[in-house]
Amino acid sequence: MPTAVLWFRRDLRLTDHPALLAAIEAAGPDGSVLPVFVFDHRLYGPAGDPRRAFLLDCLADLREQTGGALVFRNGDPAQVLPRLVEELGAGSVHVTADAGPYGRQRDAAVEQALGDVPFVRTGSPYLVAPGRVVKRDGTPFQVFTPFSRAWREHGWHAPAPRPDDVPWATGVRTDDPPPRPELDGVLLPPAGEAAGLEAWAHFRDERLLGYAEGRNTPGTNGTSRLSAYLKYGCVHPRTLVADLDAHDDGGESVRRYTDELAWRDFYADVLWHRPDSAHAYLKPELQSMAYDSGPHADELLEAWRTGRTGFPIIDAGMRQMLGEAYVHNRVRMIVASFLVKDLHQEWTVGAKVFMEHLVDGDLASNQHGWQWVAGSGTDASPYYRVFNPVTQGKKFDPDGTYVKQWVPELRDLDPEYVHEPWTAPGGVPAGYPEPIVDHAHERLVSLDRYNAVRAR
């Protein structure tokens, strides 16, 4: 009987899965589909423990969905998959296309190693595959707003149907997955497709209409918290947009949420055209910016990493990351600005910390989000825009709800003082640090360094 191999990567679901449908069709009425996941050390090794743990939990869910048919293999996919194809006598290998720099190189190597066996790419993790939306002259967009207009005009397919029955191949040897990391109290979201769809339904029915405002207030439950599910493809964004299209009464909130999906596609598109931007400056002129180093700089960096800077909104954000492997998007921008422009650390330092700790760590969104803050990216925030951690806290967490959730030392403070605890009548509460830097001074230092770069 013919067998088609379905190689799962960032598409850990069975609903709205075009590559699965292609594999079923290739197998034919008398054939079977073998689901496989390859633990590739080039990807699994550098991932932080929260991502490893969530991935393993998602794979356990997927294995259950496939009736135990999901096979694990360890090693280089360019060696593992040809051996698996030979072992099964499989006629084709099916994947959801990978747009990342390493993924594209890896897939090309696998395709070459398979020889005459077709390597079939169907669909992508995005609403519009990277590289599809370009200017009229064929060049890529550099700014989000015109990209988003063209992106909406391009449109996307409707969700693919979930097959009623899949002829899974069974009895194939499987390797043991790696052990699940111990997370020392980090609370991850429930994993898998059903959990992702449930999280979406809860947000859609209860919080979507308030999203336009709620998305900016970290002290409220105003966002969808779907980023980890989108990262691993437990839910496809087509499924979300199909639901949004049915919520015409959502108005501005629906538009804002769709914009967030557009940002996700935009950053993937930037990485597609500039794969070097995962680690290199999109605006190379800022590469010569002076940054701090040495023992004192290392101490300040450690205070930022552990949420001990003395600036409550910064410390709340970093402690949320350590406690939930997640940070509210507004707070991500604030803590990133503080690291780059108050502590004078290169954006790559913070990007690495985020990828180590965030369960939703996504190369395109993370790296380009940091470049946006640092002023070196596409559509970037000007470098001279320096977030004030006190005013940002007061604006987006006015009653201190978010800060008090993550910084227990400040829970007894009146909201008037929670973002400036050093002004409280009794001074900074016991156990909480004084501010590690003078923001006003460090802002001027950053602007001086920026002006020095511009003068060269």
C-alpha positions as CSV (number, residue, x, y, z in Angstrom):
1,M,0.0,0.0,0.0
2,P,1.4,3.5,-0.8
3,T,2.5,5.6,2.1
4,A,2.8,9.4,2.3
5,V,5.0,10.9,5.0
6,L,3.6,13.9,6.8
7,W,6.5,15.8,8.5
8,F,5.1,18.0,11.3
9,R,7.0,21.1,12.3
10,R,5.2,24.4,13.2
11,D,1.8,22.9,12.3
12,L,0.8,20.7,15.3
13,R,-2.9,20.3,14.6
14,L,-5.3,18.4,12.3
15,T,-7.8,21.2,11.7
16,D,-7.2,23.6,8.7
17,H,-4.1,21.7,7.6
18,P,-3.6,21.7,3.9
19,A,-0.4,19.6,4.0
20,L,-2.4,16.9,5.7
21,L,-5.0,16.9,3.0
22,A,-2.3,16.8,0.4
23,A,-0.7,13.7,2.1
24,I,-4.1,11.9,2.2
25,E,-4.7,12.6,-1.4
26,A,-1.1,11.4,-2.3
27,A,-1.6,8.2,-0.3
28,G,-4.8,7.3,-2.3
29,P,-7.8,5.3,-1.2
30,D,-5.7,2.2,-0.3
31,G,-2.7,4.0,1.2
32,S,-1.7,5.5,4.6
33,V,-0.2,8.6,6.0
34,L,2.7,8.4,8.5
35,P,2.9,11.4,10.8
36,V,6.5,12.1,12.0
37,F,8.2,14.8,14.1
38,V,12.0,15.1,13.9
39,F,13.9,16.4,16.9
40,D,16.5,18.5,15.1
41,H,19.3,19.5,17.4
42,R,19.9,22.7,15.4
43,L,16.4,23.9,16.5
44,Y,15.7,22.0,19.6
45,G,19.1,22.6,21.2
46,P,19.1,26.4,21.3
47,A,15.4,26.7,22.3
48,G,14.8,27.8,25.9
49,D,13.3,25.3,28.4
50,P,9.7,26.9,28.3
51,R,9.6,26.3,24.5
52,R,10.9,22.8,24.8
53,A,8.4,21.9,27.4
54,F,5.5,23.4,25.6
55,L,6.5,21.7,22.3
56,L,6.7,18.4,24.0
57,D,3.3,18.9,25.6
58,C,1.9,19.9,22.1
59,L,3.4,16.8,20.6
60,A,1.9,14.6,23.3
61,D,-1.5,16.1,22.4
62,L,-0.9,15.5,18.7
63,R,0.2,11.9,19.3
64,E,-3.1,11.3,21.1
65,Q,-5.0,13.0,18.2
66,T,-3.4,10.6,15.8
67,G,-4.3,7.6,17.8
68,G,-0.7,7.0,18.8
69,A,0.5,7.0,15.2
70,L,2.8,10.0,15.5
71,V,6.4,8.8,15.2
72,F,9.4,10.6,16.7
73,R,12.9,10.5,15.2
74,N,16.1,12.2,16.4
75,G,18.8,13.7,14.2
76,D,19.5,15.6,11.1
77,P,16.3,15.7,8.9
78,A,18.4,15.4,5.8
79,Q,19.5,12.0,7.0
80,V,16.5,10.9,9.0
81,L,13.8,11.4,6.4
82,P,15.5,9.6,3.5
83,R,16.0,6.6,5.8
84,L,12.4,6.7,6.9
85,V,11.2,6.9,3.3
86,E,13.4,3.9,2.4
87,E,12.2,2.0,5.5
88,L,8.5,2.5,4.5
89,G,8.8,2.6,0.7
90,A,7.0,5.9,0.9
91,G,6.1,7.7,-2.2
92,S,6.2,11.3,-1.0
93,V,7.0,13.6,1.9
94,H,4.6,16.4,2.8
95,V,5.2,19.6,4.8
96,T,3.9,23.0,5.6
97,A,6.4,25.4,4.0
98,D,9.0,26.9,6.4
99,A,9.9,30.5,5.7
100,G,12.7,30.8,8.3
101,P,16.3,31.1,7.2
102,Y,17.4,27.8,8.7
103,G,14.2,26.1,7.8
104,R,14.6,27.0,4.1
105,Q,18.1,25.7,4.0
106,R,17.2,22.5,5.9
107,D,14.2,21.8,3.6
108,A,16.4,22.3,0.5
109,A,18.9,19.8,1.9
110,V,16.1,17.3,2.6
111,E,14.6,17.7,-0.8
112,Q,18.0,17.1,-2.4
113,A,18.6,14.0,-0.2
114,L,15.2,12.5,-1.1
115,G,16.2,12.4,-4.8
116,D,13.3,11.2,-6.9
117,V,10.8,11.1,-4.0
118,P,8.7,14.3,-4.1
119,F,9.1,16.8,-1.3
120,V,5.7,18.6,-1.4
121,R,5.2,22.0,0.3
122,T,1.6,22.9,0.9
123,G,0.5,26.0,2.8
124,S,2.4,28.1,5.3
125,P,2.0,29.1,9.0
126,Y,0.9,32.6,7.9
127,L,-2.2,34.1,6.4
128,V,-0.2,35.1,3.4
129,A,3.1,33.3,2.7
130,P,6.2,35.4,3.0
131,G,7.4,36.8,-0.3
132,R,3.9,37.0,-1.8
133,V,3.1,40.6,-1.0
134,V,5.4,43.0,-2.8
135,K,5.3,46.5,-4.2
136,R,4.2,47.2,-7.8
137,D,7.9,47.2,-8.8
138,G,8.4,43.8,-7.2
139,T,10.5,45.0,-4.3
140,P,9.6,44.1,-0.7
141,F,7.8,46.6,1.6
142,Q,9.8,48.3,4.2
143,V,7.0,49.9,6.2
144,F,4.1,48.2,7.9
145,T,1.1,50.4,6.9
146,P,1.5,50.0,3.1
147,F,2.3,46.3,3.5
148,S,-0.9,45.8,5.6
149,R,-3.0,47.5,2.9
150,A,-1.5,45.3,0.1
151,W,-1.8,42.3,2.5
152,R,-5.5,42.8,3.0
153,E,-6.0,43.3,-0.8
154,H,-4.1,40.1,-1.5
155,G,-6.4,38.1,0.8
156,W,-6.1,34.5,1.9
157,H,-7.7,31.2,1.6
158,A,-10.6,30.0,3.6
159,P,-9.8,27.4,6.3
160,A,-9.2,23.9,5.0
161,P,-11.6,21.3,6.3
162,R,-10.6,18.8,8.9
163,P,-10.7,15.3,7.4
164,D,-13.3,13.0,8.9
165,D,-10.9,10.1,8.9
166,V,-7.2,9.8,8.3
167,P,-5.6,6.4,7.4
168,W,-2.7,6.7,9.8
169,A,0.2,4.3,9.3
170,T,0.8,2.3,12.5
171,G,3.4,0.0,13.8
172,V,6.4,2.1,12.7
173,R,9.4,2.3,15.0
174,T,9.7,5.5,17.0
175,D,12.4,7.1,19.0
176,D,11.9,8.4,22.6
177,P,11.4,12.1,22.8
178,P,13.8,14.1,24.9
179,P,13.0,14.4,28.6
180,R,10.7,17.3,29.5
181,P,12.6,20.1,31.1
182,E,12.0,21.0,34.8
183,L,10.6,24.6,34.8
184,D,10.9,25.4,38.5
185,G,7.5,26.9,38.9
186,V,7.0,28.4,35.5
187,L,3.3,28.2,34.6
188,L,2.8,27.4,30.9
189,P,-0.6,27.5,29.1
190,P,-2.3,24.2,28.4
191,A,-0.9,22.7,25.2
192,G,-2.3,21.4,22.0
193,E,-4.9,22.2,19.3
194,A,-8.0,21.8,21.5
195,A,-6.5,24.1,24.2
196,G,-5.7,26.7,21.5
197,L,-9.2,26.6,20.0
198,E,-10.7,26.9,23.5
199,A,-8.5,29.9,24.3
200,W,-9.6,31.5,21.0
201,A,-13.3,30.9,21.6
202,H,-13.0,32.3,25.1
203,F,-11.3,35.5,23.8
204,R,-13.7,35.8,20.8
205,D,-16.8,35.5,22.9
206,E,-15.8,37.4,26.0
207,R,-13.0,39.9,25.2
208,L,-12.8,40.6,21.5
209,L,-15.1,43.6,21.6
210,G,-12.9,45.3,24.1
211,Y,-9.6,44.5,22.5
212,A,-9.0,47.9,20.9
213,E,-8.5,49.3,24.5
214,G,-7.7,46.2,26.5
215,R,-4.7,45.3,24.4
216,N,-2.7,48.1,25.9
217,T,-3.5,47.5,29.6
218,P,-1.4,44.7,31.1
219,G,-3.4,44.8,34.3
220,T,-6.5,43.5,32.5
221,N,-7.1,40.3,30.7
222,G,-7.5,42.1,27.4
223,T,-5.5,40.1,24.9
224,S,-6.0,36.6,23.4
225,R,-2.8,35.0,24.7
226,L,-2.7,32.9,21.5
227,S,0.9,33.7,20.6
228,A,2.3,30.3,21.7
229,Y,-0.5,28.4,19.9
230,L,0.3,30.4,16.7
231,K,4.0,29.8,17.2
232,Y,3.6,26.0,17.1
233,G,0.7,26.0,14.7
234,C,-1.8,24.5,17.2
235,V,-4.2,27.0,15.6
236,H,-3.8,28.6,12.1
237,P,-4.5,32.3,11.8
238,R,-7.0,31.5,9.0
239,T,-9.2,30.0,11.6
240,L,-9.1,33.2,13.6
241,V,-9.8,35.5,10.7
242,A,-12.8,33.3,9.5
243,D,-14.3,33.9,12.9
244,L,-13.4,37.6,12.9
245,D,-15.2,38.0,9.5
246,A,-18.4,36.8,11.3
247,H,-18.0,39.5,13.9
248,D,-18.8,42.6,11.9
249,D,-20.0,44.3,15.1
250,G,-16.5,44.2,16.4
251,G,-15.5,47.3,14.5
252,E,-12.2,48.8,15.7
253,S,-11.4,45.8,17.9
254,V,-11.6,43.4,15.0
255,R,-9.5,45.7,12.8
256,R,-6.9,46.0,15.6
257,Y,-6.7,42.3,16.1
258,T,-6.3,41.6,12.4
259,D,-3.5,44.2,12.4
260,E,-1.6,42.1,14.9
261,L,-1.9,39.2,12.6
262,A,-0.6,41.5,9.8
263,W,2.4,42.4,11.9
264,R,3.2,38.7,12.4
265,D,3.1,38.2,8.6
266,F,5.0,41.5,8.0
267,Y,7.9,40.4,10.2
268,A,8.0,37.0,8.6
269,D,8.1,38.7,5.2
270,V,11.0,40.9,6.3
271,L,12.9,37.9,7.4
272,W,12.1,36.1,4.1
273,H,13.7,38.9,2.1
274,R,16.5,39.6,4.6
275,P,17.4,36.4,6.4
276,D,20.5,38.1,7.8
277,S,18.2,40.4,9.9
278,A,17.7,37.6,12.4
279,H,21.0,38.8,13.9
280,A,22.2,41.7,11.7
281,Y,21.0,45.3,11.7
282,L,18.5,46.2,9.1
283,K,19.9,49.7,9.4
284,P,23.6,49.1,9.4
285,E,24.4,52.7,10.2
286,L,23.4,52.0,13.9
287,Q,25.9,49.1,14.1
288,S,28.6,51.5,15.3
289,M,26.5,52.7,18.3
290,A,28.5,52.6,21.6
291,Y,27.2,50.1,24.2
292,D,28.3,49.4,27.8
293,S,30.3,46.5,29.0
294,G,32.2,45.4,32.0
295,P,31.4,44.3,35.6
296,H,29.0,47.2,36.4
297,A,27.1,46.8,33.1
298,D,26.8,43.1,33.8
299,E,25.3,43.8,37.2
300,L,22.7,46.1,35.6
301,L,21.9,43.5,33.0
302,E,21.4,40.9,35.7
303,A,19.1,43.3,37.6
304,W,17.0,43.7,34.4
305,R,16.9,39.9,33.8
306,T,15.7,39.2,37.3
307,G,13.3,42.1,37.7
308,R,15.3,44.0,40.3
309,T,15.8,47.4,38.6
310,G,13.8,49.5,41.0
311,F,11.4,50.6,38.2
312,P,8.1,48.8,38.9
313,I,6.8,48.4,35.4
314,I,10.1,47.0,34.2
315,D,10.4,44.6,37.1
316,A,6.8,43.4,36.7
317,G,7.4,42.6,33.1
318,M,10.6,40.7,33.7
319,R,9.1,38.8,36.6
320,Q,6.0,37.9,34.5
321,M,8.4,36.4,31.9
322,L,10.1,34.4,34.6
323,G,6.8,33.2,36.0
324,E,4.7,32.6,32.9
325,A,7.2,32.5,30.1
326,Y,5.2,35.3,28.6
327,V,5.1,39.2,28.7
328,H,2.3,41.5,27.7
329,N,3.1,43.0,24.3
330,R,3.0,46.6,25.6
331,V,5.4,45.8,28.4
332,R,7.7,44.0,26.0
333,M,8.3,47.3,24.3
334,I,8.9,49.1,27.6
335,V,11.4,46.6,29.0
336,A,13.2,46.5,25.7
337,S,13.5,50.2,25.5
338,F,14.9,50.3,29.1
339,L,17.6,47.7,28.3
340,V,18.7,49.4,25.1
341,K,18.4,53.0,26.0
342,D,18.7,53.2,29.8
343,L,21.2,50.3,30.3
344,H,22.9,50.8,27.0
345,Q,22.9,47.1,25.9
346,E,22.8,46.0,22.3
347,W,19.4,44.8,21.2
348,T,20.8,41.4,20.4
349,V,21.4,40.9,24.1
350,G,17.8,41.4,25.0
351,A,16.5,39.4,22.0
352,K,18.5,36.4,23.2
353,V,17.1,36.7,26.7
354,F,13.5,36.8,25.3
355,M,14.1,33.7,23.1
356,E,15.5,31.9,26.1
357,H,12.5,32.5,28.4
358,L,9.4,33.1,26.2
359,V,7.2,30.2,25.4
360,D,6.0,32.1,22.3
361,G,9.6,33.0,21.2
362,D,9.4,33.4,17.4
363,L,12.5,34.4,15.5
364,A,10.9,36.9,13.0
365,S,8.6,38.6,15.5
366,N,11.1,38.7,18.4
367,Q,14.2,39.9,16.5
368,H,12.3,42.5,14.5
369,G,10.4,43.7,17.5
370,W,13.7,44.3,19.3
371,Q,15.1,46.1,16.2
372,W,12.0,48.3,16.1
373,V,12.7,49.4,19.7
374,A,16.4,49.9,18.9
375,G,15.7,52.1,15.9
376,S,17.6,49.7,13.6
377,G,14.7,47.8,12.0
378,T,12.1,48.1,9.3
379,D,9.4,50.6,10.2
380,A,11.4,51.3,13.3
381,S,10.6,53.5,16.3
382,P,13.1,56.5,16.0
383,Y,16.1,55.9,18.2
384,Y,15.5,59.2,19.9
385,R,12.1,57.9,21.2
386,V,13.0,56.7,24.7
387,F,10.2,55.2,26.8
388,N,10.1,56.7,30.3
389,P,9.3,53.7,32.6
390,V,7.4,55.8,35.1
391,T,5.1,57.6,32.7
392,Q,4.6,54.4,30.7
393,G,3.6,52.6,33.9
394,K,1.2,55.4,34.9
395,K,-0.4,55.5,31.5
396,F,-0.9,51.8,30.9
397,D,-1.2,50.5,34.5
398,P,-2.7,53.5,36.2
399,D,-4.0,51.8,39.3
400,G,-0.9,49.5,39.6
401,T,-2.9,46.3,39.1
402,Y,-0.2,44.7,36.9
403,V,2.7,45.8,39.0
404,K,1.1,44.6,42.3
405,Q,0.4,41.2,40.7
406,W,4.1,40.6,39.9
407,V,5.9,42.8,42.5
408,P,4.5,41.8,45.9
409,E,6.8,44.2,47.7
410,L,4.6,47.0,46.4
411,R,1.2,45.6,47.0
412,D,0.5,47.7,50.0
413,L,1.4,51.0,48.3
414,D,-1.3,53.5,47.3
415,P,-1.7,53.6,43.5
416,E,-0.4,57.2,43.6
417,Y,3.1,55.8,44.5
418,V,3.2,52.4,42.9
419,H,5.1,53.5,39.9
420,E,7.4,55.8,41.9
421,P,7.8,54.0,45.2
422,W,10.8,56.2,46.2
423,T,8.2,59.1,46.6
424,A,6.0,57.2,49.0
425,P,5.8,58.7,52.6
426,G,7.9,55.8,54.0
427,G,10.2,55.6,51.1
428,V,10.9,52.5,49.1
429,P,9.2,49.4,50.8
430,A,11.5,46.9,52.4
431,G,12.9,44.3,50.1
432,Y,12.4,46.4,46.9
433,P,15.5,48.0,45.3
434,E,16.1,51.7,44.7
435,P,16.2,52.6,40.9
436,I,19.5,51.3,39.5
437,V,19.9,54.2,37.1
438,D,18.7,57.8,36.7
439,H,16.4,57.6,33.7
440,A,16.7,61.3,32.7
441,H,20.5,61.1,32.7
442,E,20.6,57.8,30.7
443,R,18.2,59.2,28.2
444,L,20.6,62.0,27.4
445,V,23.5,59.5,27.2
446,S,21.6,57.5,24.6
447,L,20.8,60.6,22.6
448,D,24.4,61.7,22.7
449,R,25.6,58.4,21.4
450,Y,22.9,58.4,18.7
451,N,23.9,61.9,17.6
452,A,27.6,60.8,17.5
453,V,26.6,57.9,15.1
454,R,24.7,60.3,12.9
455,A,27.6,62.7,12.7
456,R,30.0,60.1,11.3
